[in-house]
Amino acid sequence: MNLKEKLTYISLKLLKKIFSLLNTRLRFWVSNFIAMIIYFLFPVRKKVALKNLSVAFPKWSEKRRRATLFKCYKFFIHNLIEFLAFPYSWQGIEIIVNGESRVREFLKLNKGVIFVTGHLGSWEIMGSWIGRNFPKFTGIAIKQKNLGSHQFFIEQRELAGTRHIFKRESIKKMYNVLSSNGILGLVSDQDAKKNGVFVDFFNKPASTPKGAALFNINTNAPIIISICNQIHYNKYKITFYPLREDYKTVKSITQGYTSILQNNIEKFPEQYFWFHKRWKTKP
């Protein structure tokens, strides 16, 4: 690591110590205060997010979109602080889980399980819960350019026992997770450029990663969509949705889980990461 990256790592470790000293309620109020400052003074990608909200919810008023975006800032700042405070932030929160029995039933088939999620809800809280309850959970991750932040984020996730395979590593490693009856986690809702398959997302074609569908077709490992919604500042609900087995093509499989993600976004629009250019690639 160069000097900048080392300073980034040290700064994140310092923030972890600070936020770990606060209780759950205090971290929530501090996050709201920080979110207000960022929303009004440092509106990073605010225009992109508002444009995405107008595409997804064309009937909404501008006032409603801006109110939702403000809640979005508060939601993600809070979740970032909770992540920085791992493992101390696991204390004082309640997690309700629906569908865990289906995951364990699928594991009995000895084919592994493909976990698909998106940039929706409290995915770091969900990942930590899965890592602590399923010993063979491996997530596919992207290496960050800043090695300091990359190292810190990986260390935080691995506190729960989560393993990682990075994109551009051998795809054989990913198949090995499934062949050893492990759980392979994929975040599959960002623009996949020309390599993706176009499916409907809020009535507009969106290039979407093919990975989950290809793993399913090539191994017959079942797909489960996993989502963690924040119900209260200290209460979360993880839900596992098994994908219908009659989806057999790359497009139908991808559309299937994308539709489930969309249904959840419609219920919790402030918990979706509207800041990336989801419809950037045109058909």
C-alpha positions in Angstrom: 0.0 0.0 0.0 1.1 3.5 -0.7 0.9 6.3 1.9 -2.6 7.4 0.9 -3.9 3.9 1.1 -2.2 3.4 4.5 -3.8 6.6 5.8 -7.2 5.4 4.5 -6.9 2.1 6.4 -5.8 3.9 9.6 -8.7 6.4 9.3 -11.2 3.6 8.9 -9.8 1.7 11.9 -10.1 4.9 13.9 -13.7 5.4 12.9 -14.4 1.9 13.8 -13.1 2.5 17.3 -15.1 5.7 17.7 -18.4 4.2 16.5 -17.9 1.1 18.5 -18.0 3.1 21.7 -21.5 4.4 20.9 -24.6 2.4 21.6 -27.1 1.5 18.8 -29.4 4.5 19.4 -26.5 7.0 19.4 -25.0 5.6 16.2 -28.5 6.1 14.6 -28.7 9.8 15.7 -25.1 10.5 14.6 -25.8 8.9 11.2 -28.9 11.1 10.7 -26.8 14.2 11.5 -24.1 13.2 9.1 -26.6 12.4 6.4 -28.2 15.8 6.7 -24.8 17.5 6.2 -24.0 15.3 3.2 -27.4 15.7 1.6 -27.4 19.5 1.7 -23.7 20.3 1.4 -22.1 17.4 -0.5 -24.8 16.0 -2.8 -22.7 13.2 -4.3 -24.6 11.7 -7.3 -27.8 13.4 -6.2 -28.8 14.2 -9.8 -28.2 10.6 -10.9 -30.4 9.3 -8.0 -33.2 11.8 -8.8 -33.1 10.8 -12.4 -33.3 7.1 -11.6 -36.2 7.8 -9.2 -38.1 9.6 -12.0 -37.6 6.6 -14.3 -38.7 4.1 -11.6 -41.6 6.2 -10.3 -42.7 8.6 -13.1 -46.0 9.4 -11.4 -44.4 10.6 -8.3 -44.1 14.3 -7.6 -40.7 16.0 -7.5 -41.3 16.6 -3.8 -41.9 12.9 -3.1 -38.8 11.9 -5.0 -36.6 14.3 -3.1 -38.1 13.2 0.3 -37.4 9.6 -0.6 -33.8 10.5 -1.6 -33.3 12.2 1.7 -34.4 9.1 3.5 -32.1 7.1 1.2 -29.1 9.2 2.4 -30.0 8.6 6.0 -30.5 4.9 5.4 -27.2 4.3 3.8 -25.1 6.5 6.1 -26.6 4.6 9.0 -25.9 1.3 7.5 -22.3 2.3 6.7 -21.8 3.3 10.3 -23.2 0.0 11.5 -20.8 -1.8 9.2 -17.9 0.2 10.4 -18.8 -0.8 14.0 -18.8 -4.6 13.3 -18.8 -6.7 15.4 -20.0 -4.4 18.2 -23.0 -3.3 16.2 -24.3 -6.8 16.1 -25.2 -6.3 19.8 -28.4 -4.4 20.5 -30.2 -5.3 17.2 -32.9 -7.8 16.4 -33.0 -9.8 13.2 -36.1 -11.7 12.1 -35.5 -14.4 9.5 -38.1 -15.8 7.0 -37.2 -18.7 4.8 -34.1 -20.1 6.5 -35.6 -23.6 6.4 -35.7 -23.5 2.6 -32.0 -22.7 2.5 -31.3 -25.7 4.7 -33.6 -27.9 2.6 -31.7 -26.9 -0.6 -28.3 -27.6 1.0 -29.5 -31.2 1.6 -29.6 -31.7 -2.2 -25.8 -31.4 -2.0 -25.6 -29.1 -5.0 -24.8 -25.9 -3.2 -27.0 -22.8 -3.2 -26.7 -19.6 -5.3 -27.6 -16.5 -3.2 -28.6 -13.5 -5.3 -29.2 -10.1 -3.9 -28.9 -6.5 -5.0 -27.8 -3.1 -3.6 -31.0 -3.1 -1.6 -31.6 -3.0 2.1 -29.0 -3.7 4.8 -26.9 -6.2 2.8 -23.9 -6.0 5.1 -26.1 -6.9 8.1 -27.5 -9.8 6.0 -24.1 -10.9 4.9 -22.8 -11.0 8.5 -25.9 -13.1 9.6 -25.4 -15.6 6.8 -21.7 -15.8 7.5 -22.3 -16.6 11.1 -25.1 -19.2 10.4 -23.7 -20.9 7.3 -20.0 -21.8 7.5 -19.5 -22.2 3.7 -20.7 -18.8 2.6 -18.5 -17.2 0.0 -19.3 -13.9 -1.7 -18.0 -12.7 -5.1 -16.5 -9.3 -4.6 -14.8 -6.5 -6.6 -11.4 -5.3 -5.5 -11.4 -1.7 -4.6 -8.9 0.6 -6.2 -7.8 2.0 -2.8 -6.0 -1.0 -1.1 -6.5 0.5 2.3 -10.3 0.7 2.1 -10.3 -2.7 0.3 -8.4 -4.4 3.2 -10.6 -2.8 5.8 -13.9 -3.8 4.1 -12.7 -7.4 3.6 -11.6 -7.6 7.2 -15.0 -6.4 8.4 -16.9 -8.9 6.3 -14.7 -11.8 7.3 -15.3 -11.1 11.0 -18.5 -13.1 10.5 -16.7 -16.0 8.7 -17.6 -14.9 5.2 -15.1 -15.9 2.5 -14.4 -14.0 -0.7 -13.6 -14.7 -4.3 -12.7 -11.7 -6.4 -13.9 -11.0 -9.9 -11.2 -11.8 -12.5 -10.1 -14.7 -10.3 -10.5 -18.2 -11.7 -14.1 -19.0 -12.2 -13.3 -22.6 -11.2 -13.1 -21.3 -7.6 -16.7 -20.2 -7.8 -17.8 -23.5 -9.2 -15.8 -25.2 -6.4 -17.9 -23.4 -3.8 -21.1 -25.0 -5.2 -19.5 -28.4 -5.8 -18.5 -28.5 -2.1 -22.1 -27.7 -1.2 -21.3 -24.2 -0.2 -23.3 -21.0 -0.6 -22.2 -18.6 -3.4 -23.3 -15.0 -2.9 -23.7 -12.6 -5.9 -24.8 -9.0 -6.0 -26.5 -8.9 -9.4 -28.3 -5.6 -10.0 -25.7 -3.2 -11.5 -25.3 -2.3 -15.1 -23.5 -5.2 -16.8 -22.7 -3.2 -20.0 -22.7 -5.2 -23.3 -21.9 -8.5 -21.4 -25.3 -8.5 -19.6 -28.7 -9.7 -20.6 -31.5 -7.1 -20.9 -34.4 -7.6 -18.7 -37.3 -5.4 -17.6 -36.6 -3.3 -14.6 -39.3 -0.7 -13.8 -40.6 -1.0 -17.3 -37.3 -0.2 -18.9 -34.6 -2.6 -20.3 -31.6 -2.9 -18.0 -28.4 -4.8 -18.7 -28.0 -7.3 -15.9 -25.3 -9.8 -15.0 -25.7 -13.3 -16.3 -23.6 -15.0 -13.7 -26.3 -16.3 -11.4 -28.3 -17.8 -14.3 -25.2 -19.5 -15.8 -24.2 -21.0 -12.5 -27.8 -22.3 -12.1 -27.9 -23.7 -15.6 -24.4 -25.3 -15.5 -24.7 -26.9 -12.0 -28.5 -27.1 -11.3 -27.8 -25.4 -7.9 -30.9 -23.7 -6.7 -31.2 -19.9 -6.6 -32.4 -18.1 -3.6 -33.0 -14.3 -3.6 -31.9 -12.9 -0.2 -33.0 -9.4 1.0 -32.6 -7.7 4.4 -34.9 -4.8 5.1 -34.5 -2.4 8.0 -37.7 -2.2 9.9 -36.6 0.0 12.7 -33.2 1.6 13.6 -32.4 -1.6 15.6 -34.6 -4.2 13.9 -34.0 -6.0 10.6 -35.9 -8.6 8.6 -34.1 -11.1 6.3 -36.2 -12.9 3.8 -35.2 -15.7 1.5 -37.2 -16.1 -1.8 -36.6 -19.4 -3.7 -36.6 -18.8 -7.4 -39.2 -20.7 -9.4 -37.7 -23.9 -10.9 -39.5 -23.5 -14.2 -37.2 -20.7 -15.2 -34.7 -22.4 -17.5 -33.1 -19.8 -19.7 -30.6 -17.0 -18.8 -33.2 -14.4 -19.5 -36.1 -15.9 -17.6 -33.9 -16.7 -14.6 -32.5 -13.2 -14.6 -35.9 -11.6 -15.1 -37.2 -13.8 -12.3 -34.9 -12.5 -9.6 -34.9 -9.0 -10.9 -38.7 -8.9 -10.6 -38.4 -10.0 -7.0 -35.9 -7.3 -6.2 -38.1 -4.7 -7.9 -41.2 -5.8 -5.9 -39.2 -5.2 -2.7 -37.8 -1.8 -3.9 -41.4 -0.7 -4.5 -42.1 -1.4 -0.9 -38.9 0.1 0.5 -37.8 2.7 -2.2 -35.6 4.6 0.3 -33.6 1.4 0.9 -32.4 1.0 -2.7 -29.0 2.4 -3.9 -30.3 4.8 -6.6 -26.8 6.3 -7.0 -25.5 4.0 -9.8 -26.5 4.4 -13.4 -28.7 1.3 -13.7 -29.9 2.0 -17.2 -26.6 3.3 -18.6 -26.2 0.6 -21.3 -28.8 0.7 -24.1 -30.1 -2.4 -25.9 
